Amino acid sequence: MQKYVCTVCNYVYDPEVGDPDGGIEPGTPFEEIPDDWVCPTCGAAKSDFEPE
């Protein structure tokens, strides 16, 4: 699965790991994350992420 990187802080969203603290289960593709999800490191919007 495609990883995505935050253009603000360089946090990498890995679909294999998800974001359990943010309510995103492991195995969740980036495209299926709710639009109101934010970067767990810096709080940037989902729209601030780009494919790695």
CHARMM-style PDB file with segment names, atoms N, HN, CA, C and O in Angstrom:
ATOM      1  N   MET     1       0.845  -1.193   0.000  1.00  0.00      PROA
ATOM      2  CA  MET     1       0.000   0.000   0.000  1.00  0.00      PROA
ATOM      3  C   MET     1       0.885   1.251   0.000  1.00  0.00      PROA
ATOM      4  O   MET     1       1.999   1.254   0.525  1.00  0.00      PROA
ATOM      5  N   GLN     2       0.353   2.295  -0.601  1.00  0.00      PROA
ATOM      6  HN  GLN     2      -0.551   2.292  -1.027  1.00  0.00      PROA
ATOM      7  CA  GLN     2       1.066   3.560  -0.745  1.00  0.00      PROA
ATOM      8  C   GLN     2       1.193   4.292   0.587  1.00  0.00      PROA
ATOM      9  O   GLN     2       0.215   4.431   1.322  1.00  0.00      PROA
ATOM     10  N   LYS     3       2.397   4.757   0.893  1.00  0.00      PROA
ATOM     11  HN  LYS     3       3.191   4.644   0.296  1.00  0.00      PROA
ATOM     12  CA  LYS     3       2.615   5.595   2.066  1.00  0.00      PROA
ATOM     13  C   LYS     3       2.456   7.051   1.647  1.00  0.00      PROA
ATOM     14  O   LYS     3       2.671   7.400   0.486  1.00  0.00      PROA
ATOM     15  N   TYR     4       2.078   7.894   2.601  1.00  0.00      PROA
ATOM     16  HN  TYR     4       1.904   7.611   3.544  1.00  0.00      PROA
ATOM     17  CA  TYR     4       1.913   9.333   2.353  1.00  0.00      PROA
ATOM     18  C   TYR     4       2.728  10.096   3.376  1.00  0.00      PROA
ATOM     19  O   TYR     4       2.836   9.681   4.530  1.00  0.00      PROA
ATOM     20  N   VAL     5       3.306  11.224   2.950  1.00  0.00      PROA
ATOM     21  HN  VAL     5       3.218  11.561   2.013  1.00  0.00      PROA
ATOM     22  CA  VAL     5       4.149  12.023   3.836  1.00  0.00      PROA
ATOM     23  C   VAL     5       3.535  13.403   4.049  1.00  0.00      PROA
ATOM     24  O   VAL     5       3.019  14.018   3.116  1.00  0.00      PROA
ATOM     25  N   CYS     6       3.600  13.878   5.292  1.00  0.00      PROA
ATOM     26  HN  CYS     6       4.020  13.379   6.050  1.00  0.00      PROA
ATOM     27  CA  CYS     6       3.109  15.210   5.632  1.00  0.00      PROA
ATOM     28  C   CYS     6       4.104  16.240   5.102  1.00  0.00      PROA
ATOM     29  O   CYS     6       5.294  16.170   5.409  1.00  0.00      PROA
ATOM     30  N   THR     7       3.623  17.188   4.313  1.00  0.00      PROA
ATOM     31  HN  THR     7       2.657  17.244   4.064  1.00  0.00      PROA
ATOM     32  CA  THR     7       4.504  18.196   3.737  1.00  0.00      PROA
ATOM     33  C   THR     7       4.908  19.261   4.755  1.00  0.00      PROA
ATOM     34  O   THR     7       5.767  20.094   4.467  1.00  0.00      PROA
ATOM     35  N   VAL     8       4.305  19.244   5.932  1.00  0.00      PROA
ATOM     36  HN  VAL     8       3.606  18.568   6.166  1.00  0.00      PROA
ATOM     37  CA  VAL     8       4.637  20.217   6.970  1.00  0.00      PROA
ATOM     38  C   VAL     8       5.764  19.691   7.871  1.00  0.00      PROA
ATOM     39  O   VAL     8       6.731  20.405   8.140  1.00  0.00      PROA
ATOM     40  N   CYS     9       5.634  18.427   8.341  1.00  0.00      PROA
ATOM     41  HN  CYS     9       4.849  17.848   8.123  1.00  0.00      PROA
ATOM     42  CA  CYS     9       6.598  17.913   9.316  1.00  0.00      PROA
ATOM     43  C   CYS     9       7.306  16.631   8.893  1.00  0.00      PROA
ATOM     44  O   CYS     9       8.168  16.132   9.616  1.00  0.00      PROA
ATOM     45  N   ASN    10       6.950  16.095   7.726  1.00  0.00      PROA
ATOM     46  HN  ASN    10       6.249  16.501   7.139  1.00  0.00      PROA
ATOM     47  CA  ASN    10       7.563  14.871   7.184  1.00  0.00      PROA
ATOM     48  C   ASN    10       7.133  13.584   7.886  1.00  0.00      PROA
ATOM     49  O   ASN    10       7.772  12.547   7.711  1.00  0.00      PROA
ATOM     50  N   TYR    11       6.056  13.637   8.683  1.00  0.00      PROA
ATOM     51  HN  TYR    11       5.538  14.480   8.825  1.00  0.00      PROA
ATOM     52  CA  TYR    11       5.490  12.404   9.251  1.00  0.00      PROA
ATOM     53  C   TYR    11       5.035  11.519   8.094  1.00  0.00      PROA
ATOM     54  O   TYR    11       4.445  12.011   7.132  1.00  0.00      PROA
ATOM     55  N   VAL    12       5.306  10.224   8.182  1.00  0.00      PROA
ATOM     56  HN  VAL    12       5.785   9.825   8.963  1.00  0.00      PROA
ATOM     57  CA  VAL    12       4.896   9.295   7.130  1.00  0.00      PROA
ATOM     58  C   VAL    12       3.724   8.458   7.628  1.00  0.00      PROA
ATOM     59  O   VAL    12       3.829   7.761   8.637  1.00  0.00      PROA
ATOM     60  N   TYR    13       2.594   8.538   6.899  1.00  0.00      PROA
ATOM     61  HN  TYR    13       2.509   9.104   6.079  1.00  0.00      PROA
ATOM     62  CA  TYR    13       1.453   7.669   7.199  1.00  0.00      PROA
ATOM     63  C   TYR    13       1.681   6.350   6.479  1.00  0.00      PROA
ATOM     64  O   TYR    13       1.747   6.306   5.250  1.00  0.00      PROA
ATOM     65  N   ASP    14       1.803   5.275   7.251  1.00  0.00      PROA
ATOM     66  HN  ASP    14       1.750   5.311   8.249  1.00  0.00      PROA
ATOM     67  CA  ASP    14       1.995   3.933   6.714  1.00  0.00      PROA
ATOM     68  C   ASP    14       0.690   3.163   6.909  1.00  0.00      PROA
ATOM     69  O   ASP    14       0.290   2.900   8.043  1.00  0.00      PROA
ATOM     70  N   PRO    15       0.025   2.800   5.810  1.00  0.00      PROA
ATOM     71  CA  PRO    15      -1.255   2.083   5.929  1.00  0.00      PROA
ATOM     72  C   PRO    15      -1.148   0.775   6.704  1.00  0.00      PROA
ATOM     73  O   PRO    15      -2.125   0.343   7.316  1.00  0.00      PROA
ATOM     74  N   GLU    16       0.018   0.140   6.690  1.00  0.00      PROA
ATOM     75  HN  GLU    16       0.812   0.491   6.193  1.00  0.00      PROA
ATOM     76  CA  GLU    16       0.202  -1.105   7.423  1.00  0.00      PROA
ATOM     77  C   GLU    16       0.091  -0.873   8.938  1.00  0.00      PROA
ATOM     78  O   GLU    16      -0.310  -1.767   9.683  1.00  0.00      PROA
ATOM     79  N   VAL    17       0.451   0.332   9.375  1.00  0.00      PROA
ATOM     80  HN  VAL    17       0.777   1.058   8.769  1.00  0.00      PROA
ATOM     81  CA  VAL    17       0.432   0.676  10.803  1.00  0.00      PROA
ATOM     82  C   VAL    17      -0.844   1.421  11.176  1.00  0.00      PROA
ATOM     83  O   VAL    17      -1.385   1.231  12.265  1.00  0.00      PROA
ATOM     84  N   GLY    18      -1.323   2.276  10.260  1.00  0.00      PROA
ATOM     85  HN  GLY    18      -0.883   2.430   9.376  1.00  0.00      PROA
ATOM     86  CA  GLY    18      -2.489   3.107  10.546  1.00  0.00      PROA
ATOM     87  C   GLY    18      -2.122   4.208  11.532  1.00  0.00      PROA
ATOM     88  O   GLY    18      -0.958   4.594  11.642  1.00  0.00      PROA
ATOM     89  N   ASP    19      -3.109   4.701  12.236  1.00  0.00      PROA
ATOM     90  HN  ASP    19      -4.054   4.388  12.146  1.00  0.00      PROA
ATOM     91  CA  ASP    19      -2.914   5.700  13.298  1.00  0.00      PROA
ATOM     92  C   ASP    19      -3.859   5.324  14.432  1.00  0.00      PROA
ATOM     93  O   ASP    19      -4.888   5.970  14.630  1.00  0.00      PROA
ATOM     94  N   PRO    20      -3.501   4.261  15.189  1.00  0.00      PROA
ATOM     95  CA  PRO    20      -4.404   3.777  16.250  1.00  0.00      PROA
ATOM     96  C   PRO    20      -4.832   4.859  17.232  1.00  0.00      PROA
ATOM     97  O   PRO    20      -5.980   4.869  17.676  1.00  0.00      PROA
ATOM     98  N   ASP    21      -3.914   5.783  17.583  1.00  0.00      PROA
ATOM     99  HN  ASP    21      -2.981   5.776  17.222  1.00  0.00      PROA
ATOM    100  CA  ASP    21      -4.260   6.848  18.515  1.00  0.00      PROA
ATOM    101  C   ASP    21      -5.272   7.822  17.908  1.00  0.00      PROA
ATOM    102  O   ASP    21      -6.013   8.491  18.629  1.00  0.00      PROA
ATOM    103  N   GLY    22      -5.295   7.893  16.574  1.00  0.00      PROA
ATOM    104  HN  GLY    22      -4.693   7.350  15.989  1.00  0.00      PROA
ATOM    105  CA  GLY    22      -6.229   8.771  15.877  1.00  0.00      PROA
ATOM    106  C   GLY    22      -7.474   8.040  15.390  1.00  0.00      PROA
ATOM    107  O   GLY    22      -8.293   8.613  14.671  1.00  0.00      PROA
ATOM    108  N   GLY    23      -7.616   6.775  15.780  1.00  0.00      PROA
ATOM    109  HN  GLY    23      -6.951   6.310  16.364  1.00  0.00      PROA
ATOM    110  CA  GLY    23      -8.797   6.003  15.407  1.00  0.00      PROA
ATOM    111  C   GLY    23      -8.728   5.368  14.032  1.00  0.00      PROA
ATOM    112  O   GLY    23      -9.748   4.926  13.502  1.00  0.00      PROA
ATOM    113  N   ILE    24      -7.523   5.317  13.438  1.00  0.00      PROA
ATOM    114  HN  ILE    24      -6.695   5.676  13.868  1.00  0.00      PROA
ATOM    115  CA  ILE    24      -7.363   4.714  12.112  1.00  0.00      PROA
ATOM    116  C   ILE    24      -6.723   3.339  12.289  1.00  0.00      PROA
ATOM    117  O   ILE    24      -5.581   3.225  12.732  1.00  0.00      PROA
ATOM    118  N   GLU    25      -7.472   2.308  11.940  1.00  0.00      PROA
ATOM    119  HN  GLU    25      -8.400   2.401  11.581  1.00  0.00      PROA
ATOM    120  CA  GLU    25      -7.023   0.935  12.123  1.00  0.00      PROA
ATOM    121  C   GLU    25      -5.877   0.588  11.165  1.00  0.00      PROA
ATOM    122  O   GLU    25      -5.822   1.114  10.054  1.00  0.00      PROA
ATOM    123  N   PRO    26      -4.955  -0.299  11.591  1.00  0.00      PROA
ATOM    124  CA  PRO    26      -3.935  -0.792  10.670  1.00  0.00      PROA
ATOM    125  C   PRO    26      -4.586  -1.415   9.438  1.00  0.00      PROA
ATOM    126  O   PRO    26      -5.622  -2.072   9.538  1.00  0.00      PROA
ATOM    127  N   GLY    27      -3.974  -1.206   8.285  1.00  0.00      PROA
ATOM    128  HN  GLY    27      -3.132  -0.673   8.204  1.00  0.00      PROA
ATOM    129  CA  GLY    27      -4.516  -1.730   7.027  1.00  0.00      PROA
ATOM    130  C   GLY    27      -5.441  -0.767   6.318  1.00  0.00      PROA
ATOM    131  O   GLY    27      -5.995  -1.107   5.273  1.00  0.00      PROA
ATOM    132  N   THR    28      -5.624   0.443   6.865  1.00  0.00      PROA
ATOM    133  HN  THR    28      -5.174   0.720   7.713  1.00  0.00      PROA
ATOM    134  CA  THR    28      -6.509   1.436   6.255  1.00  0.00      PROA
ATOM    135  C   THR    28      -5.762   2.247   5.201  1.00  0.00      PROA
ATOM    136  O   THR    28      -4.827   2.973   5.540  1.00  0.00      PROA
ATOM    137  N   PRO    29      -6.156   2.141   3.916  1.00  0.00      PROA
ATOM    138  CA  PRO    29      -5.518   2.964   2.888  1.00  0.00      PROA
ATOM    139  C   PRO    29      -5.756   4.447   3.155  1.00  0.00      PROA
ATOM    140  O   PRO    29      -6.789   4.824   3.710  1.00  0.00      PROA
ATOM    141  N   PHE    30      -4.801   5.286   2.760  1.00  0.00      PROA
ATOM    142  HN  PHE    30      -3.962   4.980   2.310  1.00  0.00      PROA
ATOM    143  CA  PHE    30      -4.900   6.720   2.994  1.00  0.00      PROA
ATOM    144  C   PHE    30      -6.196   7.290   2.438  1.00  0.00      PROA
ATOM    145  O   PHE    30      -6.808   8.164   3.051  1.00  0.00      PROA
ATOM    146  N   GLU    31      -6.612   6.800   1.282  1.00  0.00      PROA
ATOM    147  HN  GLU    31      -6.114   6.090   0.783  1.00  0.00      PROA
ATOM    148  CA  GLU    31      -7.822   7.310   0.627  1.00  0.00      PROA
ATOM    149  C   GLU    31      -9.078   7.081   1.453  1.00  0.00      PROA
ATOM    150  O   GLU    31     -10.074   7.781   1.271  1.00  0.00      PROA
ATOM    151  N   GLU    32      -9.041   6.111   2.357  1.00  0.00      PROA
ATOM    152  HN  GLU    32      -8.231   5.543   2.504  1.00  0.00      PROA
ATOM    153  CA  GLU    32     -10.223   5.785   3.171  1.00  0.00      PROA
ATOM    154  C   GLU    32     -10.241   6.510   4.524  1.00  0.00      PROA
ATOM    155  O   GLU    32     -11.194   6.370   5.289  1.00  0.00      PROA
ATOM    156  N   ILE    33      -9.187   7.283   4.816  1.00  0.00      PROA
ATOM    157  HN  ILE    33      -8.413   7.397   4.194  1.00  0.00      PROA
ATOM    158  CA  ILE    33      -9.152   8.045   6.066  1.00  0.00      PROA
ATOM    159  C   ILE    33     -10.150   9.200   5.944  1.00  0.00      PROA
ATOM    160  O   ILE    33     -10.222   9.831   4.890  1.00  0.00      PROA
ATOM    161  N   PRO    34     -10.914   9.489   6.988  1.00  0.00      PROA
ATOM    162  CA  PRO    34     -11.852  10.629   6.931  1.00  0.00      PROA
ATOM    163  C   PRO    34     -11.129  11.942   6.619  1.00  0.00      PROA
ATOM    164  O   PRO    34      -9.981  12.136   7.016  1.00  0.00      PROA
ATOM    165  N   ASP    35     -11.804  12.827   5.912  1.00  0.00      PROA
ATOM    166  HN  ASP    35     -12.738  12.669   5.589  1.00  0.00      PROA
ATOM    167  CA  ASP    35     -11.217  14.101   5.501  1.00  0.00      PROA
ATOM    168  C   ASP    35     -10.865  15.000   6.682  1.00  0.00      PROA
ATOM    169  O   ASP    35     -10.039  15.902   6.545  1.00  0.00      PROA
ATOM    170  N   ASP    36     -11.481  14.767   7.838  1.00  0.00      PROA
ATOM    171  HN  ASP    36     -12.152  14.034   7.949  1.00  0.00      PROA
ATOM    172  CA  ASP    36     -11.184  15.615   8.993  1.00  0.00      PROA
ATOM    173  C   ASP    36     -10.023  15.081   9.842  1.00  0.00      PROA
ATOM    174  O   ASP    36      -9.702  15.660  10.880  1.00  0.00      PROA
ATOM    175  N   TRP    37      -9.396  13.985   9.410  1.00  0.00      PROA
ATOM    176  HN  TRP    37      -9.657  13.515   8.567  1.00  0.00      PROA
ATOM    177  CA  TRP    37      -8.226  13.453  10.097  1.00  0.00      PROA
ATOM    178  C   TRP    37      -7.082  14.445   9.964  1.00  0.00      PROA
ATOM    179  O   TRP    37      -6.951  15.106   8.933  1.00  0.00      PROA
ATOM    180  N   VAL    38      -6.247  14.558  11.001  1.00  0.00      PROA
ATOM    181  HN  VAL    38      -6.352  14.022  11.838  1.00  0.00      PROA
ATOM    182  CA  VAL    38      -5.087  15.454  10.963  1.00  0.00      PROA
ATOM    183  C   VAL    38      -3.821  14.678  11.309  1.00  0.00      PROA
ATOM    184  O   VAL    38      -3.872  13.620  11.937  1.00  0.00      PROA
ATOM    185  N   CYS    39      -2.700  15.221  10.890  1.00  0.00      PROA
ATOM    186  HN  CYS    39      -2.659  16.080  10.380  1.00  0.00      PROA
ATOM    187  CA  CYS    39      -1.401  14.625  11.178  1.00  0.00      PROA
ATOM    188  C   CYS    39      -1.240  14.453  12.686  1.00  0.00      PROA
ATOM    189  O   CYS    39      -1.428  15.411  13.436  1.00  0.00      PROA
ATOM    190  N   PRO    40      -0.893  13.245  13.141  1.00  0.00      PROA
ATOM    191  CA  PRO    40      -0.748  13.037  14.580  1.00  0.00      PROA
ATOM    192  C   PRO    40       0.467  13.748  15.182  1.00  0.00      PROA
ATOM    193  O   PRO    40       0.557  13.888  16.402  1.00  0.00      PROA
ATOM    194  N   THR    41       1.389  14.192  14.350  1.00  0.00      PROA
ATOM    195  HN  THR    41       1.316  14.078  13.359  1.00  0.00      PROA
ATOM    196  CA  THR    41       2.586  14.863  14.847  1.00  0.00      PROA
ATOM    197  C   THR    41       2.414  16.374  14.930  1.00  0.00      PROA
ATOM    198  O   THR    41       2.745  16.990  15.943  1.00  0.00      PROA
ATOM    199  N   CYS    42       1.887  16.976  13.840  1.00  0.00      PROA
ATOM    200  HN  CYS    42       1.619  16.476  13.017  1.00  0.00      PROA
ATOM    201  CA  CYS    42       1.842  18.449  13.812  1.00  0.00      PROA
ATOM    202  C   CYS    42       0.436  19.034  13.656  1.00  0.00      PROA
ATOM    203  O   CYS    42       0.257  20.247  13.765  1.00  0.00      PROA
ATOM    204  N   GLY    43      -0.561  18.183  13.403  1.00  0.00      PROA
ATOM    205  HN  GLY    43      -0.415  17.198  13.314  1.00  0.00      PROA
ATOM    206  CA  GLY    43      -1.919  18.674  13.283  1.00  0.00      PROA
ATOM    207  C   GLY    43      -2.292  19.202  11.897  1.00  0.00      PROA
ATOM    208  O   GLY    43      -3.350  19.809  11.730  1.00  0.00      PROA
ATOM    209  N   ALA    44      -1.423  18.972  10.899  1.00  0.00      PROA
ATOM    210  HN  ALA    44      -0.564  18.478  11.036  1.00  0.00      PROA
ATOM    211  CA  ALA    44      -1.708  19.419   9.544  1.00  0.00      PROA
ATOM    212  C   ALA    44      -2.911  18.653   8.975  1.00  0.00      PROA
ATOM    213  O   ALA    44      -3.193  17.531   9.397  1.00  0.00      PROA
ATOM    214  N   ALA    45      -3.603  19.254   8.036  1.00  0.00      PROA
ATOM    215  HN  ALA    45      -3.374  20.165   7.693  1.00  0.00      PROA
ATOM    216  CA  ALA    45      -4.778  18.636   7.412  1.00  0.00      PROA
ATOM    217  C   ALA    45      -4.372  17.473   6.506  1.00  0.00      PROA
ATOM    218  O   ALA    45      -3.238  17.397   6.036  1.00  0.00      PROA
ATOM    219  N   LYS    46      -5.318  16.579   6.277  1.00  0.00      PROA
ATOM    220  HN  LYS    46      -6.240  16.641   6.660  1.00  0.00      PROA
ATOM    221  CA  LYS    46      -5.090  15.446   5.375  1.00  0.00      PROA
ATOM    222  C   LYS    46      -4.650  15.942   4.003  1.00  0.00      PROA
ATOM    223  O   LYS    46      -3.868  15.272   3.329  1.00  0.00      PROA
ATOM    224  N   SER    47      -5.141  17.108   3.581  1.00  0.00      PROA
ATOM    225  HN  SER    47      -5.777  17.652   4.129  1.00  0.00      PROA
ATOM    226  CA  SER    47      -4.801  17.668   2.263  1.00  0.00      PROA
ATOM    227  C   SER    47      -3.330  18.095   2.186  1.00  0.00      PROA
ATOM    228  O   SER    47      -2.824  18.370   1.098  1.00  0.00      PROA
ATOM    229  N   ASP    48      -2.645  18.153   3.329  1.00  0.00      PROA
ATOM    230  HN  ASP    48      -3.056  17.930   4.213  1.00  0.00      PROA
ATOM    231  CA  ASP    48      -1.223  18.513   3.339  1.00  0.00      PROA
ATOM    232  C   ASP    48      -0.305  17.314   3.158  1.00  0.00      PROA
ATOM    233  O   ASP    48       0.912  17.439   3.289  1.00  0.00      PROA
ATOM    234  N   PHE    49      -0.878  16.154   2.857  1.00  0.00      PROA
ATOM    235  HN  PHE    49      -1.867  16.053   2.751  1.00  0.00      PROA
ATOM    236  CA  PHE    49      -0.086  14.944   2.631  1.00  0.00      PROA
ATOM    237  C   PHE    49       0.058  14.678   1.135  1.00  0.00      PROA
ATOM    238  O   PHE    49      -0.834  14.980   0.341  1.00  0.00      PROA
ATOM    239  N   GLU    50       1.223  14.096   0.768  1.00  0.00      PROA
ATOM    240  HN  GLU    50       1.947  13.851   1.413  1.00  0.00      PROA
ATOM    241  CA  GLU    50       1.481  13.720  -0.612  1.00  0.00      PROA
ATOM    242  C   GLU    50       2.005  12.296  -0.638  1.00  0.00      PROA
ATOM    243  O   GLU    50       2.581  11.834   0.347  1.00  0.00      PROA
ATOM    244  N   PRO    51       1.814  11.583  -1.761  1.00  0.00      PROA
ATOM    245  CA  PRO    51       2.378  10.225  -1.853  1.00  0.00      PROA
ATOM    246  C   PRO    51       3.891  10.256  -1.648  1.00  0.00      PROA
ATOM    247  O   PRO    51       4.580  11.164  -2.112  1.00  0.00      PROA
ATOM    248  N   GLU    52       4.385   9.249  -0.949  1.00  0.00      PROA
ATOM    249  HN  GLU    52       3.826   8.511  -0.572  1.00  0.00      PROA
ATOM    250  CA  GLU    52       5.828   9.189  -0.692  1.00  0.00      PROA
ATOM    251  C   GLU    52       6.566   8.692  -1.903  1.00  0.00      PROA
ATOM    252  OT1 GLU    52       7.791   8.575  -1.875  1.00  0.00      PROA
TER     253      GLU     52
END
